[in-house]
């Protein structure tokens, strides 16, 4: 059982290593430190530890997998922000999200796209003819 100071130091190190922490990380650090550290060790081995793939490539894979799994917008946006911090361009991130289209379909793609659009501030063109608005969930 970790002390509160040890748990705080651990969550701070997680934030430094990942560039983010999720709400469940914060709560688990206080409520069930042992399970948080076990889960984080797996993530560290598969995602954070430098192996053959660089961190930017892993971030793109994370973004696509979260999009396909229809993760929360906030979770996807967290990884988009980290990808931008790592030097990936908005266009590179969008191209990765587009990979979800053939395998997961338009609904999954739109969730990732909307997350990306909000983070990077992308805008579009408005039709100059009368049209029904479909919102972000229409294809």
N, CA, C and O atoms as a GROMACS GRO file, in nm:
protein
  556
    1UNK      N    1   0.084  -0.117   0.000
    1UNK     CA    2   0.000   0.000   0.000
    1UNK      C    3   0.088   0.124   0.000
    1UNK      O    4   0.174   0.140   0.087
    2UNK      N    5   0.067   0.212  -0.097
    2UNK     CA    6   0.150   0.333  -0.110
    2UNK      C    7   0.095   0.443  -0.020
    2UNK      O    8  -0.024   0.451   0.008
    3UNK      N    9   0.186   0.527   0.024
    3UNK     CA   10   0.143   0.646   0.097
    3UNK      C   11   0.085   0.746  -0.003
    3UNK      O   12   0.104   0.732  -0.124
    4UNK      N   13   0.016   0.846   0.048
    4UNK     CA   14  -0.040   0.948  -0.041
    4UNK      C   15   0.072   1.021  -0.116
    4UNK      O   16   0.056   1.054  -0.233
    5UNK      N   17   0.183   1.045  -0.050
    5UNK     CA   18   0.297   1.112  -0.115
    5UNK      C   19   0.355   1.025  -0.226
    5UNK      O   20   0.390   1.076  -0.332
    6UNK      N   21   0.365   0.895  -0.203
    6UNK     CA   22   0.415   0.803  -0.306
    6UNK      C   23   0.320   0.797  -0.425
    6UNK      O   24   0.363   0.798  -0.540
    7UNK      N   25   0.190   0.792  -0.397
    7UNK     CA   26   0.090   0.789  -0.504
    7UNK      C   27   0.094   0.919  -0.584
    7UNK      O   28   0.083   0.916  -0.707
    8UNK      N   29   0.112   1.031  -0.516
    8UNK     CA   30   0.120   1.160  -0.584
    8UNK      C   31   0.244   1.165  -0.673
    8UNK      O   32   0.236   1.212  -0.787
    9UNK      N   33   0.356   1.119  -0.622
    9UNK     CA   34   0.479   1.117  -0.702
    9UNK      C   35   0.461   1.028  -0.824
    9UNK      O   36   0.511   1.059  -0.932
   10UNK      N   37   0.391   0.916  -0.808
   10UNK     CA   38   0.369   0.822  -0.919
   10UNK      C   39   0.281   0.885  -1.027
   10UNK      O   40   0.314   0.876  -1.145
   11UNK      N   41   0.171   0.950  -0.988
   11UNK     CA   42   0.082   1.011  -1.087
   11UNK      C   43   0.152   1.127  -1.156
   11UNK      O   44   0.128   1.152  -1.275
   12UNK      N   45   0.236   1.198  -1.085
   12UNK     CA   46   0.314   1.307  -1.147
   12UNK      C   47   0.410   1.250  -1.252
   12UNK      O   48   0.425   1.307  -1.360
   13UNK      N   49   0.475   1.138  -1.219
   13UNK     CA   50   0.566   1.075  -1.314
   13UNK      C   51   0.490   1.021  -1.435
   13UNK      O   52   0.538   1.029  -1.548
   14UNK      N   53   0.370   0.965  -1.411
   14UNK     CA   54   0.287   0.920  -1.523
   14UNK      C   55   0.259   1.036  -1.618
   14UNK      O   56   0.270   1.022  -1.739
   15UNK      N   57   0.223   1.151  -1.561
   15UNK     CA   58   0.192   1.270  -1.642
   15UNK      C   59   0.315   1.312  -1.723
   15UNK      O   60   0.303   1.346  -1.840
   16UNK      N   61   0.432   1.311  -1.660
   16UNK     CA   62   0.554   1.349  -1.732
   16UNK      C   63   0.583   1.250  -1.846
   16UNK      O   64   0.615   1.291  -1.957
   17UNK      N   65   0.573   1.121  -1.818
   17UNK     CA   66   0.609   1.019  -1.917
   17UNK      C   67   0.509   1.014  -2.032
   17UNK      O   68   0.549   0.996  -2.148
   18UNK      N   69   0.382   1.029  -2.002
   18UNK     CA   70   0.279   1.015  -2.104
   18UNK      C   71   0.245   1.148  -2.173
   18UNK      O   72   0.209   1.150  -2.291
   19UNK      N   73   0.257   1.256  -2.099
   19UNK     CA   74   0.210   1.384  -2.150
   19UNK      C   75   0.064   1.408  -2.117
   19UNK      O   76   0.007   1.509  -2.160
   20UNK      N   77   0.003   1.319  -2.042
   20UNK     CA   78  -0.137   1.329  -2.001
   20UNK      C   79  -0.161   1.228  -1.891
   20UNK      O   80  -0.084   1.134  -1.873
   21UNK      N   81  -0.267   1.246  -1.818
   21UNK     CA   82  -0.327   1.143  -1.734
   21UNK      C   83  -0.477   1.154  -1.750
   21UNK      O   84  -0.531   1.263  -1.770
   22UNK      N   85  -0.544   1.042  -1.742
   22UNK     CA   86  -0.690   1.038  -1.753
   22UNK      C   87  -0.751   1.044  -1.613
   22UNK      O   88  -0.683   1.020  -1.513
   23UNK      N   89  -0.879   1.078  -1.608
   23UNK     CA   90  -0.946   1.087  -1.478
   23UNK      C   91  -0.934   0.958  -1.398
   23UNK      O   92  -0.913   0.962  -1.277
   24UNK      N   93  -0.948   0.844  -1.466
   24UNK     CA   94  -0.942   0.719  -1.390
   24UNK      C   95  -0.802   0.697  -1.332
   24UNK      O   96  -0.790   0.633  -1.227
   25UNK      N   97  -0.697   0.747  -1.397
   25UNK     CA   98  -0.563   0.736  -1.340
   25UNK      C   99  -0.557   0.809  -1.206
   25UNK      O  100  -0.502   0.758  -1.108
   26UNK      N  101  -0.613   0.929  -1.204
   26UNK     CA  102  -0.608   1.011  -1.082
   26UNK      C  103  -0.682   0.944  -0.967
   26UNK      O  104  -0.632   0.941  -0.854
   27UNK      N  105  -0.798   0.890  -0.995
   27UNK     CA  106  -0.878   0.826  -0.890
   27UNK      C  107  -0.813   0.696  -0.846
   27UNK      O  108  -0.806   0.666  -0.726
   28UNK      N  109  -0.765   0.618  -0.942
   28UNK     CA  110  -0.701   0.491  -0.907
   28UNK      C  111  -0.574   0.513  -0.826
   28UNK      O  112  -0.540   0.431  -0.740
   29UNK      N  113  -0.503   0.621  -0.851
   29UNK     CA  114  -0.382   0.649  -0.774
   29UNK      C  115  -0.414   0.659  -0.626
   29UNK      O  116  -0.334   0.619  -0.541
   30UNK      N  117  -0.530   0.711  -0.594
   30UNK     CA  118  -0.570   0.727  -0.455
   30UNK      C  119  -0.648   0.606  -0.403
   30UNK      O  120  -0.635   0.569  -0.286
   31UNK      N  121  -0.728   0.544  -0.490
   31UNK     CA  122  -0.821   0.442  -0.442
   31UNK      C  123  -0.768   0.298  -0.456
   31UNK      O  124  -0.799   0.214  -0.373
   32UNK      N  125  -0.688   0.270  -0.558
   32UNK     CA  126  -0.634   0.135  -0.576
   32UNK      C  127  -0.501   0.143  -0.650
   32UNK      O  128  -0.491   0.110  -0.768
   33UNK      N  129  -0.403   0.189  -0.578
   33UNK     CA  130  -0.270   0.214  -0.633
   33UNK      C  131  -0.210   0.090  -0.697
   33UNK      O  132  -0.145   0.099  -0.801
   34UNK      N  133  -0.230  -0.027  -0.635
   34UNK     CA  134  -0.168  -0.150  -0.687
   34UNK      C  135  -0.219  -0.184  -0.826
   34UNK      O  136  -0.141  -0.223  -0.913
   35UNK      N  137  -0.348  -0.170  -0.850
   35UNK     CA  138  -0.403  -0.200  -0.982
   35UNK      C  139  -0.359  -0.094  -1.083
   35UNK      O  140  -0.330  -0.126  -1.198
   36UNK      N  141  -0.354   0.031  -1.040
   36UNK     CA  142  -0.304   0.136  -1.131
   36UNK      C  143  -0.162   0.106  -1.174
   36UNK      O  144  -0.131   0.116  -1.293
   37UNK      N  145  -0.076   0.069  -1.082
   37UNK     CA  146   0.063   0.043  -1.120
   37UNK      C  147   0.074  -0.080  -1.210
   37UNK      O  148   0.156  -0.082  -1.302
   38UNK      N  149  -0.008  -0.181  -1.186
   38UNK     CA  150  -0.007  -0.300  -1.273
   38UNK      C  151  -0.050  -0.263  -1.415
   38UNK      O  152   0.015  -0.302  -1.512
   39UNK      N  153  -0.158  -0.187  -1.426
   39UNK     CA  154  -0.206  -0.145  -1.558
   39UNK      C  155  -0.105  -0.054  -1.626
   39UNK      O  156  -0.081  -0.065  -1.746
   40UNK      N  157  -0.046   0.036  -1.550
   40UNK     CA  158   0.050   0.129  -1.607
   40UNK      C  159   0.176   0.058  -1.653
   40UNK      O  160   0.239   0.100  -1.750
   41UNK      N  161   0.216  -0.049  -1.584
   41UNK     CA  162   0.334  -0.126  -1.627
   41UNK      C  163   0.310  -0.187  -1.765
   41UNK      O  164   0.401  -0.189  -1.848
   42UNK      N  165   0.190  -0.237  -1.790
   42UNK     CA  166   0.157  -0.292  -1.921
   42UNK      C  167   0.163  -0.182  -2.027
   42UNK      O  168   0.222  -0.200  -2.133
   43UNK      N  169   0.100  -0.068  -1.997
   43UNK     CA  170   0.102   0.044  -2.092
   43UNK      C  171   0.244   0.091  -2.116
   43UNK      O  172   0.282   0.120  -2.230
   44UNK      N  173   0.323   0.098  -2.012
   44UNK     CA  174   0.462   0.142  -2.027
   44UNK      C  175   0.540   0.049  -2.119
   44UNK      O  176   0.617   0.094  -2.204
   45UNK      N  177   0.520  -0.080  -2.102
   45UNK     CA  178   0.592  -0.177  -2.186
   45UNK      C  179   0.548  -0.171  -2.332
   45UNK      O  180   0.631  -0.176  -2.422
   46UNK      N  181   0.419  -0.160  -2.355
   46UNK     CA  182   0.366  -0.164  -2.491
   46UNK      C  183   0.369  -0.028  -2.561
   46UNK      O  184   0.378  -0.023  -2.684
   47UNK      N  185   0.363   0.080  -2.487
   47UNK     CA  186   0.340   0.212  -2.546
   47UNK      C  187   0.451   0.312  -2.519
   47UNK      O  188   0.497   0.380  -2.611
   48UNK      N  189   0.496   0.322  -2.396
   48UNK     CA  190   0.591   0.428  -2.362
   48UNK      C  191   0.737   0.387  -2.384
   48UNK      O  192   0.819   0.469  -2.424
   49UNK      N  193   0.768   0.262  -2.357
   49UNK     CA  194   0.906   0.216  -2.370
   49UNK      C  195   0.950   0.223  -2.516
   49UNK      O  196   0.879   0.176  -2.606
   50UNK      N  197   1.068   0.280  -2.540
   50UNK     CA  198   1.120   0.287  -2.676
   50UNK      C  199   1.163   0.148  -2.720
   50UNK      O  200   1.250   0.085  -2.660
   51UNK      N  201   1.098   0.103  -2.826
   51UNK     CA  202   1.132  -0.026  -2.883
   51UNK      C  203   1.155  -0.003  -3.032
   51UNK      O  204   1.237   0.082  -3.068
   52UNK      N  205   1.086  -0.074  -3.119
   52UNK     CA  206   1.107  -0.056  -3.264
   52UNK      C  207   1.029   0.062  -3.321
   52UNK      O  208   1.078   0.133  -3.407
   53UNK      N  209   0.907   0.082  -3.272
   53UNK     CA  210   0.825   0.193  -3.320
   53UNK      C  211   0.852   0.318  -3.237
   53UNK      O  212   0.867   0.309  -3.115
   54UNK      N  213   0.860   0.432  -3.303
   54UNK     CA  214   0.880   0.555  -3.227
   54UNK      C  215   0.749   0.599  -3.163
   54UNK      O  216   0.641   0.549  -3.196
   55UNK      N  217   0.759   0.693  -3.071
   55UNK     CA  218   0.643   0.738  -2.993
   55UNK      C  219   0.536   0.800  -3.083
   55UNK      O  220   0.417   0.779  -3.059
   56UNK      N  221   0.574   0.874  -3.185
   56UNK     CA  222   0.477   0.937  -3.274
   56UNK      C  223   0.394   0.832  -3.349
   56UNK      O  224   0.273   0.846  -3.363
   57UNK      N  225   0.461   0.727  -3.395
   57UNK     CA  226   0.390   0.619  -3.465
   57UNK      C  227   0.293   0.551  -3.369
   57UNK      O  228   0.179   0.522  -3.406
   58UNK      N  229   0.338   0.525  -3.248
   58UNK     CA  230   0.250   0.463  -3.148
   58UNK      C  231   0.131   0.553  -3.118
   58UNK      O  232   0.020   0.503  -3.097
   59UNK      N  233   0.152   0.683  -3.115
   59UNK     CA  234   0.043   0.777  -3.088
   59UNK      C  235  -0.062   0.768  -3.199
   59UNK      O  236  -0.182   0.768  -3.171
   60UNK      N  237  -0.017   0.761  -3.324
   60UNK     CA  238  -0.111   0.747  -3.436
   60UNK      C  239  -0.191   0.617  -3.425
   60UNK      O  240  -0.311   0.614  -3.450
   61UNK      N  241  -0.123   0.509  -3.388
   61UNK     CA  242  -0.191   0.381  -3.371
   61UNK      C  243  -0.294   0.392  -3.259
   61UNK      O  244  -0.405   0.341  -3.271
   62UNK      N  245  -0.258   0.457  -3.152
   62UNK     CA  246  -0.350   0.478  -3.041
   62UNK      C  247  -0.474   0.556  -3.086
   62UNK      O  248  -0.587   0.519  -3.055
   63UNK      N  249  -0.451   0.663  -3.160
   63UNK     CA  250  -0.562   0.747  -3.208
   63UNK      C  251  -0.657   0.665  -3.295
   63UNK      O  252  -0.779   0.674  -3.279
   64UNK      N  253  -0.602   0.587  -3.386
   64UNK     CA  254  -0.686   0.505  -3.474
   64UNK      C  255  -0.759   0.398  -3.394
   64UNK      O  256  -0.879   0.377  -3.414
   65UNK      N  257  -0.690   0.331  -3.303
   65UNK     CA  258  -0.757   0.225  -3.227
   65UNK      C  259  -0.866   0.283  -3.138
   65UNK      O  260  -0.972   0.222  -3.124
   66UNK      N  261  -0.843   0.398  -3.077
   66UNK     CA  262  -0.947   0.462  -2.996
   66UNK      C  263  -1.065   0.504  -3.082
   66UNK      O  264  -1.180   0.494  -3.040
   67UNK      N  265  -1.037   0.552  -3.204
   67UNK     CA  266  -1.144   0.590  -3.296
   67UNK      C  267  -1.228   0.468  -3.333
   67UNK      O  268  -1.351   0.473  -3.327
   68UNK      N  269  -1.162   0.361  -3.370
   68UNK     CA  270  -1.233   0.239  -3.410
   68UNK      C  271  -1.316   0.183  -3.294
   68UNK      O  272  -1.425   0.130  -3.315
   69UNK      N  273  -1.263   0.194  -3.173
   69UNK     CA  274  -1.335   0.142  -3.057
   69UNK      C  275  -1.440   0.240  -3.004
   69UNK      O  276  -1.510   0.211  -2.907
   70UNK      N  277  -1.450   0.355  -3.070
   70UNK     CA  278  -1.546   0.459  -3.031
   70UNK      C  279  -1.527   0.503  -2.887
   70UNK      O  280  -1.622   0.513  -2.809
   71UNK      N  281  -1.402   0.529  -2.854
   71UNK     CA  282  -1.369   0.580  -2.722
   71UNK      C  283  -1.429   0.720  -2.706
   71UNK      O  284  -1.477   0.780  -2.802
   72UNK      N  285  -1.428   0.770  -2.586
   72UNK     CA  286  -1.482   0.904  -2.562
   72UNK      C  287  -1.401   1.007  -2.641
   72UNK      O  288  -1.282   0.990  -2.666
   73UNK      N  289  -1.469   1.114  -2.679
   73UNK     CA  290  -1.403   1.221  -2.753
   73UNK      C  291  -1.283   1.274  -2.675
   73UNK      O  292  -1.176   1.298  -2.732
   74UNK      N  293  -1.301   1.292  -2.545
   74UNK     CA  294  -1.192   1.345  -2.463
   74UNK      C  295  -1.070   1.256  -2.464
   74UNK      O  296  -0.957   1.305  -2.465
   75UNK      N  297  -1.091   1.125  -2.463
   75UNK     CA  298  -0.978   1.031  -2.464
   75UNK      C  299  -0.904   1.041  -2.598
   75UNK      O  300  -0.780   1.045  -2.601
   76UNK      N  301  -0.979   1.044  -2.706
   76UNK     CA  302  -0.917   1.058  -2.839
   76UNK      C  303  -0.842   1.191  -2.847
   76UNK      O  304  -0.729   1.196  -2.897
   77UNK      N  305  -0.904   1.297  -2.798
   77UNK     CA  306  -0.841   1.429  -2.805
   77UNK      C  307  -0.711   1.435  -2.724
   77UNK      O  308  -0.617   1.504  -2.764
   78UNK      N  309  -0.707   1.365  -2.613
   78UNK     CA  310  -0.583   1.360  -2.535
   78UNK      C  311  -0.467   1.309  -2.620
   78UNK      O  312  -0.358   1.366  -2.618
   79UNK      N  313  -0.492   1.202  -2.693
   79UNK     CA  314  -0.385   1.145  -2.776
   79UNK      C  315  -0.356   1.231  -2.898
   79UNK      O  316  -0.242   1.234  -2.945
   80UNK      N  317  -0.455   1.301  -2.950
   80UNK     CA  318  -0.431   1.395  -3.060
   80UNK      C  319  -0.339   1.507  -3.012
   80UNK      O  320  -0.246   1.546  -3.082
   81UNK      N  321  -0.364   1.558  -2.893
   81UNK     CA  322  -0.279   1.664  -2.838
   81UNK      C  323  -0.136   1.616  -2.818
   81UNK      O  324  -0.040   1.688  -2.848
   82UNK      N  325  -0.121   1.495  -2.766
   82UNK     CA  326   0.014   1.439  -2.748
   82UNK      C  327   0.082   1.425  -2.884
   82UNK      O  328   0.200   1.458  -2.898
   83UNK      N  329   0.009   1.377  -2.984
   83UNK     CA  330   0.066   1.362  -3.119
   83UNK      C  331   0.112   1.498  -3.173
   83UNK      O  332   0.220   1.507  -3.233
   84UNK      N  333   0.033   1.601  -3.153
   84UNK     CA  334   0.074   1.735  -3.196
   84UNK      C  335   0.199   1.779  -3.120
   84UNK      O  336   0.291   1.836  -3.179
   85UNK      N  337   0.203   1.753  -2.989
   85UNK     CA  338   0.321   1.787  -2.909
   85UNK      C  339   0.446   1.714  -2.959
   85UNK      O  340   0.557   1.766  -2.948
   86UNK      N  341   0.426   1.594  -3.014
   86UNK     CA  342   0.540   1.517  -3.066
   86UNK      C  343   0.583   1.562  -3.205
   86UNK      O  344   0.679   1.508  -3.261
   87UNK      N  345   0.513   1.660  -3.261
   87UNK     CA  346   0.552   1.715  -3.390
   87UNK      C  347   0.474   1.665  -3.509
   87UNK      O  348   0.502   1.703  -3.622
   88UNK      N  349   0.375   1.579  -3.486
   88UNK     CA  350   0.291   1.536  -3.598
   88UNK      C  351   0.203   1.651  -3.642
   88UNK      O  352   0.161   1.734  -3.560
   89UNK      N  353   0.175   1.657  -3.770
   89UNK     CA  354   0.092   1.765  -3.823
   89UNK      C  355  -0.055   1.726  -3.814
   89UNK      O  356  -0.088   1.608  -3.807
   90UNK      N  357  -0.144   1.824  -3.814
   90UNK     CA  358  -0.287   1.792  -3.818
   90UNK      C  359  -0.322   1.702  -3.936
   90UNK      O  360  -0.406   1.613  -3.923
   91UNK      N  361  -0.260   1.724  -4.051
   91UNK     CA  362  -0.286   1.642  -4.168
   91UNK      C  363  -0.243   1.497  -4.151
   91UNK      O  364  -0.313   1.406  -4.196
   92UNK      N  365  -0.130   1.476  -4.086
   92UNK     CA  366  -0.085   1.339  -4.060
   92UNK      C  367  -0.182   1.267  -3.966
   92UNK      O  368  -0.213   1.149  -3.986
   93UNK      N  369  -0.228   1.338  -3.866
   93UNK     CA  370  -0.322   1.278  -3.771
   93UNK      C  371  -0.454   1.247  -3.840
   93UNK      O  372  -0.512   1.140  -3.818
   94UNK      N  373  -0.503   1.338  -3.923
   94UNK     CA  374  -0.627   1.314  -3.997
   94UNK      C  375  -0.611   1.193  -4.089
   94UNK      O  376  -0.702   1.110  -4.098
   95UNK      N  377  -0.499   1.183  -4.155
   95UNK     CA  378  -0.476   1.068  -4.244
   95UNK      C  379  -0.483   0.936  -4.167
   95UNK      O  380  -0.537   0.838  -4.216
   96UNK      N  381  -0.429   0.936  -4.046
   96UNK     CA  382  -0.436   0.815  -3.964
   96UNK      C  383  -0.582   0.785  -3.927
   96UNK      O  384  -0.625   0.670  -3.935
   97UNK      N  385  -0.656   0.886  -3.886
   97UNK     CA  386  -0.797   0.867  -3.850
   97UNK      C  387  -0.876   0.814  -3.970
   97UNK      O  388  -0.966   0.733  -3.953
   98UNK      N  389  -0.842   0.859  -4.088
   98UNK     CA  390  -0.913   0.815  -4.210
   98UNK      C  391  -0.897   0.665  -4.234
   98UNK      O  392  -0.979   0.605  -4.305
   99UNK      N  393  -0.794   0.605  -4.178
   99UNK     CA  394  -0.775   0.460  -4.192
   99UNK      C  395  -0.892   0.384  -4.130
   99UNK      O  396  -0.920   0.271  -4.169
  100UNK      N  397  -0.960   0.446  -4.034
  100UNK     CA  398  -1.074   0.380  -3.969
  100UNK      C  399  -1.194   0.366  -4.062
  100UNK      O  400  -1.280   0.282  -4.037
  101UNK      N  401  -1.202   0.446  -4.167
  101UNK     CA  402  -1.319   0.444  -4.256
  101UNK      C  403  -1.349   0.308  -4.316
  101UNK      O  404  -1.461   0.259  -4.300
  102UNK      N  405  -1.255   0.243  -4.386
  102UNK     CA  406  -1.292   0.116  -4.450
  102UNK      C  407  -1.320   0.002  -4.352
  102UNK      O  408  -1.402  -0.085  -4.381
  103UNK      N  409  -1.255   0.003  -4.238
  103UNK     CA  410  -1.271  -0.109  -4.144
  103UNK      C  411  -1.382  -0.087  -4.042
  103UNK      O  412  -1.453  -0.182  -4.007
  104UNK      N  413  -1.397   0.034  -3.993
  104UNK     CA  414  -1.493   0.059  -3.885
  104UNK      C  415  -1.615   0.138  -3.929
  104UNK      O  416  -1.716   0.141  -3.858
  105UNK      N  417  -1.609   0.201  -4.046
  105UNK     CA  418  -1.724   0.273  -4.098
  105UNK      C  419  -1.728   0.420  -4.063
  105UNK      O  420  -1.646   0.471  -3.987
  106UNK      N  421  -1.826   0.486  -4.121
  106UNK     CA  422  -1.839   0.631  -4.111
  106UNK      C  423  -1.868   0.678  -3.969
  106UNK      O  424  -1.818   0.782  -3.927
  107UNK      N  425  -1.947   0.602  -3.893
  107UNK     CA  426  -1.983   0.646  -3.758
  107UNK      C  427  -1.859   0.651  -3.669
  107UNK      O  428  -1.838   0.750  -3.598
  108UNK      N  429  -1.777   0.548  -3.672
  108UNK     CA  430  -1.655   0.547  -3.593
  108UNK      C  431  -1.561   0.658  -3.643
  108UNK      O  432  -1.503   0.731  -3.563
  109UNK      N  433  -1.546   0.669  -3.775
  109UNK     CA  434  -1.460   0.773  -3.831
  109UNK      C  435  -1.502   0.911  -3.783
  109UNK      O  436  -1.418   0.991  -3.744
  110UNK      N  437  -1.632   0.938  -3.786
  110UNK     CA  438  -1.680   1.071  -3.748
  110UNK      C  439  -1.647   1.106  -3.603
  110UNK      O  440  -1.620   1.222  -3.572
  111UNK      N  441  -1.648   1.006  -3.515
  111UNK     CA  442  -1.612   1.033  -3.376
  111UNK      C  443  -1.467   1.079  -3.367
  111UNK      O  444  -1.437   1.177  -3.298
  112UNK      N  445  -1.378   1.010  -3.436
  112UNK     CA  446  -1.238   1.051  -3.438
  112UNK      C  447  -1.218   1.182  -3.509
  112UNK      O  448  -1.140   1.267  -3.466
  113UNK      N  449  -1.290   1.200  -3.620
  113UNK     CA  450  -1.280   1.324  -3.696
  113UNK      C  451  -1.325   1.443  -3.613
  113UNK      O  452  -1.258   1.546  -3.610
  114UNK      N  453  -1.440   1.430  -3.544
  114UNK     CA  454  -1.489   1.540  -3.462
  114UNK      C  455  -1.391   1.575  -3.350
  114UNK      O  456  -1.371   1.693  -3.319
  115UNK      N  457  -1.330   1.473  -3.290
  115UNK     CA  458  -1.230   1.498  -3.187
  115UNK      C  459  -1.112   1.576  -3.246
  115UNK      O  460  -1.066   1.673  -3.187
  116UNK      N  461  -1.066   1.532  -3.362
  116UNK     CA  462  -0.955   1.598  -3.431
  116UNK      C  463  -0.990   1.743  -3.468
  116UNK      O  464  -0.913   1.835  -3.443
  117UNK      N  465  -1.108   1.761  -3.528
  117UNK     CA  466  -1.152   1.893  -3.574
  117UNK      C  467  -1.153   1.994  -3.459
  117UNK      O  468  -1.108   2.107  -3.475
  118UNK      N  469  -1.204   1.952  -3.344
  118UNK     CA  470  -1.209   2.042  -3.229
  118UNK      C  471  -1.069   2.077  -3.179
  118UNK      O  472  -1.042   2.192  -3.144
  119UNK      N  473  -0.980   1.980  -3.174
  119UNK     CA  474  -0.846   2.006  -3.121
  119UNK      C  475  -0.768   2.098  -3.213
  119UNK      O  476  -0.703   2.192  -3.166
  120UNK      N  477  -0.773   2.074  -3.345
  120UNK     CA  478  -0.690   2.152  -3.436
  120UNK      C  479  -0.762   2.276  -3.489
  120UNK      O  480  -0.700   2.359  -3.556
  121UNK      N  481  -0.891   2.289  -3.459
  121UNK     CA  482  -0.965   2.407  -3.503
  121UNK      C  483  -0.992   2.409  -3.653
  121UNK      O  484  -1.001   2.516  -3.713
  122UNK      N  485  -1.006   2.291  -3.713
  122UNK     CA  486  -1.030   2.284  -3.858
  122UNK      C  487  -1.170   2.334  -3.891
  122UNK      O  488  -1.266   2.305  -3.820
  123UNK      N  489  -1.179   2.408  -4.000
  123UNK     CA  490  -1.310   2.453  -4.046
  123UNK      C  491  -1.334   2.398  -4.185
  123UNK      O  492  -1.247   2.334  -4.244
  124UNK      N  493  -1.452   2.422  -4.237
  124UNK     CA  494  -1.487   2.368  -4.368
  124UNK      C  495  -1.550   2.474  -4.455
  124UNK      O  496  -1.544   2.594  -4.426
  125UNK      N  497  -1.610   2.429  -4.561
  125UNK     CA  498  -1.680   2.517  -4.654
  125UNK      C  499  -1.830   2.501  -4.635
  125UNK      O  500  -1.878   2.390  -4.615
  126UNK      N  501  -1.903   2.608  -4.641
  126UNK     CA  502  -2.048   2.604  -4.632
  126UNK      C  503  -2.106   2.603  -4.772
  126UNK      O  504  -2.059   2.676  -4.859
  127UNK      N  505  -2.209   2.522  -4.795
  127UNK     CA  506  -2.275   2.522  -4.926
  127UNK      C  507  -2.337   2.660  -4.953
  127UNK      O  508  -2.380   2.729  -4.861
  128UNK      N  509  -2.340   2.697  -5.079
  128UNK     CA  510  -2.402   2.824  -5.116
  128UNK      C  511  -2.544   2.801  -5.165
  128UNK      O  512  -2.611   2.895  -5.208
  129UNK      N  513  -2.591   2.679  -5.158
  129UNK     CA  514  -2.728   2.646  -5.198
  129UNK      C  515  -2.804   2.601  -5.074
  129UNK      O  516  -2.744   2.564  -4.973
  130UNK      N  517  -2.937   2.605  -5.084
  130UNK     CA  518  -3.021   2.565  -4.972
  130UNK      C  519  -2.999   2.415  -4.944
  130UNK      O  520  -3.000   2.333  -5.036
  131UNK      N  521  -2.980   2.384  -4.816
  131UNK     CA  522  -2.950   2.247  -4.777
  131UNK      C  523  -3.000   2.224  -4.634
  131UNK      O  524  -3.003   2.318  -4.554
  132UNK      N  525  -3.037   2.103  -4.602
  132UNK     CA  526  -3.071   2.068  -4.466
  132UNK      C  527  -2.942   2.043  -4.391
  132UNK      O  528  -2.851   1.977  -4.442
  133UNK      N  529  -2.933   2.094  -4.271
  133UNK     CA  530  -2.814   2.071  -4.190
  133UNK      C  531  -2.818   1.931  -4.134
  133UNK      O  532  -2.918   1.889  -4.077
  134UNK      N  533  -2.707   1.858  -4.149
  134UNK     CA  534  -2.701   1.721  -4.101
  134UNK      C  535  -2.627   1.706  -3.970
  134UNK      O  536  -2.625   1.598  -3.913
  135UNK      N  537  -2.567   1.813  -3.922
  135UNK     CA  538  -2.488   1.802  -3.800
  135UNK      C  539  -2.362   1.720  -3.825
  135UNK      O  540  -2.330   1.685  -3.939
  136UNK      N  541  -2.292   1.691  -3.716
  136UNK     CA  542  -2.166   1.618  -3.730
  136UNK      C  543  -2.188   1.468  -3.743
  136UNK      O  544  -2.095   1.395  -3.776
  137UNK      N  545  -2.309   1.420  -3.718
  137UNK     CA  546  -2.332   1.276  -3.722
  137UNK      C  547  -2.390   1.227  -3.851
  137UNK      O  548  -2.426   1.109  -3.861
  138UNK      N  549  -2.400   1.311  -3.951
  138UNK     CA  550  -2.460   1.270  -4.078
  138UNK      C  551  -2.353   1.238  -4.180
  138UNK      O  552  -2.244   1.295  -4.176
  139UNK      N  553  -2.383   1.147  -4.270
  139UNK     CA  554  -2.283   1.116  -4.373
  139UNK      C  555  -2.330   1.176  -4.502
  139UNK      O  556  -2.263   1.164  -4.604
   0.00000   0.00000   0.00000
